[in-house]
């Protein structure tokens, strides 16, 4: 009996969570298991638990727990802001901009 318990403890200690070397290129590539594994590997479990316990009021006025999509949004904002789709793109220089930038010689 004691040996079985030692084996179970040993298995739990040996369990290694995967480390994702590559950052996803899109928010849609992030799945729930990725969020969990990332937070465990980077010691952010407390943050994940706090975020999962957040509440919001739905359109009917009921208080609800965060769902996966809201957790993923918070995750992206905190850990991968480069994937946030609300970034403003750099404006391309138009012909009008080039013309207006010319210096007038008098």
Contact map, one row per residue, 1 for C-alpha under 8 A:
1111100000000000000000000000000000000000000000000000000000000000000000000000000000000000000000000000000000
1111110000000000000000000000000000000000000000000000000000000000000000000000000000000000000000000000000000
1111111000000000000000000000000000000000000000000000000000000000000000000000000000000000000000000000000000
1111111100000000000000000000000000000000000000000000000000000000000000000000000000000000000000000000000000
1111111110000000000000000000000000000000000000000000000000000000000000000000000000000000000000000000000000
0111111111000000000000000000000000000000000000000000000000000000000000000000000000000000000000000000000000
0011111111100000000000000000000000000000000000000000000000000000000000000000000000000000000000000000000000
0001111111110000000000000000000000000000000000000000000000000000000000000000000000000000000000000000000000
0000111111111000000000000000000000000000000000000000000000000000000000000000000000000000000000000000000000
0000011111111100000000000000000000000000000000000000000000000000000000000000000000000000000000000000000000
0000001111111110000000000000000000000000000000000000000000000000000000000000000000000000000000000000000000
0000000111111110000000000000000000000000000000000000000000000000000000000000000000000000000000000000000000
0000000011111110000000000000000000000000000000000000000000000000000000000000000000000000000000000000000000
0000000001111111000000000000000000000000000000000000000000000000000000000000000000000000000000000000000000
0000000000111111100000000000000000000000000000000000000000000000000000000000000000000000000000000000000000
0000000000000111110000000000000000000000000000000000000000000000000000000000000000000000000000000000000000
0000000000000011111000000000000000001001100000000000000000000000000000000000000000000000000000000000000000
0000000000000001111100000000000000001000100000000000000000000000000000000000000000000000000000000000000000
0000000000000000111110000000000000001100100000000000000000000000000000000000000000000000000000000000000000
0000000000000000011111100000000000000100000000000000000000000000000000000000000000000000000000000000000000
0000000000000000001111100000000000000000000000000000000000000000000000000000000000000000000000000000000000
0000000000000000000111110000000000000000000000000000000000000000000000000000000000000000000000000000000000
0000000000000000000111111000000000000000000000000000000000000000000000000000000000000000000000000000000000
0000000000000000000001111110110000000000000000000000000000000000000000000000000000000000000000000000000000
0000000000000000000000111110100000000000000000000000000000000000000000000000000000100000000000000000000000
0000000000000000000000011111110000000000000000000000000000000000000000000000000000100000000000000000000000
0000000000000000000000011111110000000000000000000000000000000000000000000001000000110000000000000000000000
0000000000000000000000000111111000000000000000000000000000000000000000000000000000000000000000000000000000
0000000000000000000000011111111000000000000000000000000000000000000000000000000000000000000000000000000000
0000000000000000000000010111111101100000000000000000000000000000000000010000000000000000000000000000000000
0000000000000000000000000001111111100000000000000000000000000000000000000000000000000000000000000000000000
0000000000000000000000000000011111110000000000000000000000000000000100010000000000000000000000000000000000
0000000000000000000000000000001111111000000000000000000000000000000000000000000000000000000000000000000000
0000000000000000000000000000011111111100000000000000000000000000000000000000000000000000000000000000000000
0000000000000000000000000000011111111110000000000000000000000000000000010010000000000000000000000000000000
0000000000000000000000000000000111111111000010010000000000000000000000000000000000000000000000000000000000
0000000000000000111000000000000011111111100000000000000000000000000000000000000000000000000000000000000000
0000000000000000001100000000000001111111110100000000000000000000000000000000000000000000000000000000000000
0000000000000000000000000000000000111111111110010000000000000000000000000000000000000000000000000000000000
0000000000000000100000000000000000011111111110000000000000000000000000000000000000000000000000000000000000
0000000000000000111000000000000000001111111100000000000000000000000000000000000000000000000000000000000000
0000000000000000000000000000000000000111111100000000000000000000000000000000000000000000000000000000000000
0000000000000000000000000000000000000011111111000000000000000000000000000000000000000000000000000000000000
0000000000000000000000000000000000000111111111110000000000000000000000000000000000000000000000000000000000
0000000000000000000000000000000000010011001111111000000000000000000000000000000000000000000000000000000000
0000000000000000000000000000000000000000001111111100000000000000000000000000000000000000000000000000000000
0000000000000000000000000000000000000000000111111110000000000000000000000000000000000000000000000000000000
0000000000000000000000000000000000010010000111111111000000000000000000000000000000000000000000000000000000
0000000000000000000000000000000000000000000011111111100000000000000000000000000000000000000000000000000000
0000000000000000000000000000000000000000000001111111110000000000000000000000000000000000000000000000000000
0000000000000000000000000000000000000000000000111111110000000000010000100100000000000000000000000000000000
0000000000000000000000000000000000000000000000011111110000000000111000100000000000000000000000000000000000
0000000000000000000000000000000000000000000000001111111000000000110000000000000000000000000000000000000000
0000000000000000000000000000000000000000000000000111111100000000110000000000000000000000000000000000000000
0000000000000000000000000000000000000000000000000000111110000011110000000000000000000000000000000000000000
0000000000000000000000000000000000000000000000000000011111000011110000000000000000000000000000000000000000
0000000000000000000000000000000000000000000000000000001111111111000000000000000000000000000000000000000000
0000000000000000000000000000000000000000000000000000000111111111000000000000000000000000000000000000000000
0000000000000000000000000000000000000000000000000000000011111100000000000000000000000000000000000000000000
0000000000000000000000000000000000000000000000000000000011111100000000000000000000000000000000000000000000
0000000000000000000000000000000000000000000000000000000011111110000000000000000000000000000000000000000000
0000000000000000000000000000000000000000000000000000000011111111000000000000000000000000000000000000000000
0000000000000000000000000000000000000000000000000000001111001111100000000000000000000000000000000000000000
0000000000000000000000000000000000000000000000000000001111000111110000000000000000000000000000000000000000
0000000000000000000000000000000000000000000000000001111100000011111000000000000000000000000000000000000000
0000000000000000000000000000000000000000000000000011111100000001111111100000000000000000000000000000000000
0000000000000000000000000000000000000000000000000001000000000000111111100000000000000000000000000000000000
0000000000000000000000000000000100000000000000000000000000000000011111110000000000000000000000000000000000
0000000000000000000000000000000000000000000000000000000000000000011111111000000000000000000000000000000000
0000000000000000000000000000000000000000000000000000000000000000011111111100000000000000000000000000000000
0000000000000000000000000000000000000000000000000011000000000000011111111110000000000000000000000000000000
0000000000000000000000000000010100100000000000000000000000000000000111111111000000000000000000000000000000
0000000000000000000000000000000000000000000000000000000000000000000011111111100000000000000000000000000000
0000000000000000000000000000000000000000000000000010000000000000000001111111110000000000000000000000000000
0000000000000000000000000000000000100000000000000000000000000000000000111111111100000000000000000000000000
0000000000000000000000000010000000000000000000000000000000000000000000011111111110110000000000000000000000
0000000000000000000000000000000000000000000000000000000000000000000000001111111110010000000000000000000000
0000000000000000000000000000000000000000000000000000000000000000000000000111111110000000000000000000000000
0000000000000000000000000000000000000000000000000000000000000000000000000011111110000000000000000000000000
0000000000000000000000000000000000000000000000000000000000000000000000000011111111110000000000000000000000
0000000000000000000000000000000000000000000000000000000000000000000000000001111111110000000000000000000000
0000000000000000000000000000000000000000000000000000000000000000000000000000000111110000000000000000000000
0000000000000000000000001110000000000000000000000000000000000000000000000001000111111000000000000000000000
0000000000000000000000000010000000000000000000000000000000000000000000000001100111111110000000000000000000
0000000000000000000000000000000000000000000000000000000000000000000000000000000000111110000000000000000000
0000000000000000000000000000000000000000000000000000000000000000000000000000000000011111000000000000000000
0000000000000000000000000000000000000000000000000000000000000000000000000000000000011111100000000000000000
0000000000000000000000000000000000000000000000000000000000000000000000000000000000000111110000000000000000
0000000000000000000000000000000000000000000000000000000000000000000000000000000000000011111000000000000000
0000000000000000000000000000000000000000000000000000000000000000000000000000000000000001111100000000000000
0000000000000000000000000000000000000000000000000000000000000000000000000000000000000000111110000000000000
0000000000000000000000000000000000000000000000000000000000000000000000000000000000000000011111000000000000
0000000000000000000000000000000000000000000000000000000000000000000000000000000000000000001111101100000000
0000000000000000000000000000000000000000000000000000000000000000000000000000000000000000000111111100000000
0000000000000000000000000000000000000000000000000000000000000000000000000000000000000000000011111110000000
0000000000000000000000000000000000000000000000000000000000000000000000000000000000000000000001111111000000
0000000000000000000000000000000000000000000000000000000000000000000000000000000000000000000011111111100000
0000000000000000000000000000000000000000000000000000000000000000000000000000000000000000000011111111110000
0000000000000000000000000000000000000000000000000000000000000000000000000000000000000000000000111111110000
0000000000000000000000000000000000000000000000000000000000000000000000000000000000000000000000011111110000
0000000000000000000000000000000000000000000000000000000000000000000000000000000000000000000000001111111000
0000000000000000000000000000000000000000000000000000000000000000000000000000000000000000000000000111111100
0000000000000000000000000000000000000000000000000000000000000000000000000000000000000000000000000000111110
0000000000000000000000000000000000000000000000000000000000000000000000000000000000000000000000000000011111
0000000000000000000000000000000000000000000000000000000000000000000000000000000000000000000000000000001111
0000000000000000000000000000000000000000000000000000000000000000000000000000000000000000000000000000000111
